[in-house]
Structure formats: structure tokens, C-alpha cells
Amino acid sequence: MIKMPRLEVDEIDFQIACQLKDNSRVAYKTLGDKVNLSASAVFERTRKMEEKEVILGFRTEIDWGKFGYSLHAFIMLKDDQVIGDVPNFLHDIDSIYNCWMISGEYDYLLEIYVANNEEYSKLIDYLYRKIGRTNTLLIVRDVFKKFRKNNAKISE
């Protein structure tokens, strides 16, 4: 008989994680009110989720356009020419913000920020020469930004 795996988290941990996803700066007291626990209990559960690597980190969302990186895109990359350690190779390219290995026709999904079309063109040419085929998805607008902005206010 197949047994269901024992999870290291419960429904309350899930609720806490969902609240932190939307606003990692929310006060423990405010979070406790939402999940019916004391602030110290929420703190303890959050600490344990960090130790178990359920919570991997707390990040700040940044508008890179305000720093001059106005072009945001995702590039699917097919590893046609390089055999070996492509992710480490990609890590050294400053304009690549994130990299994921994916399934399907392409091997990697890169998230990039560049200042303009000229920088984008140079990056694409370089990737094509060194690694292989690309397919770019240009980000036009962040549709959910307004929802995140409303949830990100710091609570007391």
C-alpha cells in the first residue's frame, strides 16, 4: 500500500507562507491576527519554516527601470553548442537576472534586464554564437503589480 508522505508543514504554516509571499514585512502581530495565533507563535513557526527551507528567503521587489534597465524580457535558450556547465557560464553575464532549466524544446529560461534594444541585440548575438537558438518574450506590463503594491504596505 502506498502511504501519503508526511508533510513538514501544516495548514497554518501554509496560511503564514501565503501572507508572507504577498508582504514579507508584515508584522508578526498582524500576521497572527490573520491566522489566529500569537505573534510569538507566528515568529516561531516562521523561524522553523526557514530552518526547514520551506521559506527560502525574503526579497525586495525592485523596479529596475528606475535604474535605467527599461527592457525586461524572458529568453528561452536552446543548448545547441555548449556541452557542460551552461548555467555557471550564464551566471557571469550581468544582464541575466534569473535562469531556470526547463522542459520542452528549449533548455533554459533566462530573465533579463537591459537598458535598451542595442544591449538586448548584443546579448542575443552573444548567446546565439556561444550557446544556441533563442526565443524572446518581451515583458510589456506587469498585470499583477497593482495587487502586490496594495498588499506590500508595512503593518504595525
Secondary structure, 3 states (H helix, E strand, C coil): CCCCCCCCCCHHHHHHHHHHHHCCCCCHHHHHHHHCCCHHHHHHHHHHHHHCCCCCCCCCCCCHHHHCCCEEEEEEECCCCCCCCHHHHHHCCCCEEEEEECCCCCCEEEEEEECCHHHHHHHHHHHHHHCCCEEEEECCCCCCHHHHHHHCCCCC
